[in-house]
Amino acid sequence: MPELPEVETTLQGISVHVLNTPIVKVTIRNSSLRWPVPQELASQVIHDKIITAQRRAKYLLLSTRKGTIIIHLGMSGSLRITSPATPYEKHEHVEFCFANGNALRLKDPRRFGAVLWTSEVIEEHPLLKHLGVEPLTEEFNAKYLYQLSRNRKVAIKQFIMDSKVVVGIGNIYANEALFSSGIHPKRAAGRISLQRYTKLCVQIKKILKQAILQGGTTLKDFTGSTGKPGYFKQELLVYGRGGQPCSFCQKPLQEIRQGQRSSVFCSHCQK
């Protein structure tokens, strides 16, 4: 599914095409997404402009003077910029047309994504108000993780994937960051030192930034706003490589299940 780097890549790809130009038409071809697309969406945004485009966790927030369009890509969703005259592709459910001749379309084969509207303060929206810190900000640091993890028995992998702790560290990037930090994914979060959290924070930021620069990680369904895949998959050191040699010690990588997700690690390099 699209993770933080994929969503950030999408945001960067669409922003220049949708900001500060009036929305002239909204077409809802299928409102049955994860939550129903609100029928009042069109009346709220037509003739208004998107004045800011931001990302919070894996949500895209397109704000107008009246409120905010909230978009989530779900398991397999993607956004693309095209012309309103372009024939619809299968599973393109929602379209925003702009006065500059661009159209923004949401494609979501599995329909786990969302297009919502709120006129309330966006930080207080139920989907956003309990989210943890952003991993690429100064607030996300070793001291923050160390203090929050004291006496916690939860495995470190689940701890850094908890969106109430820090947002956007999906399974792929958690695997990679723990490997690069030499930390076993099953180690209790409360048993990790401040020094090791310092290294983990550095690696999380580094890996996420690299993934964003390369357009994210395409495994099955994800493509960016231009329809092009992400290329960070070529840089993966452990995810999807269970049984293959460790790139450092050459011992076979182990693969286990944690919280219904795959964890791949090196039992020799990660303690």
PEGI-V642160 format. One record per helix or strand of 3 or more residues. SS is the DSSP state (@ for helix, = for strand). FROM is the first residue (numbers start at 1). TO is the last residue. Records with the same first field share a line. If there is no record, write none. Layout:
# PEGI-V642160
SS: FROM-TO / FROM-TO
This chain:
# PEGI-V642160
@: 4-18 / 41-45 / 122-124 / 142-149 / 156-160 / 171-181 / 189-191 / 194-213 / 232-235
=: 22-28 / 52-56 / 59-63 / 68-72 / 78-83 / 92-98 / 102-107 / 114-118 / 254-258 / 261-265
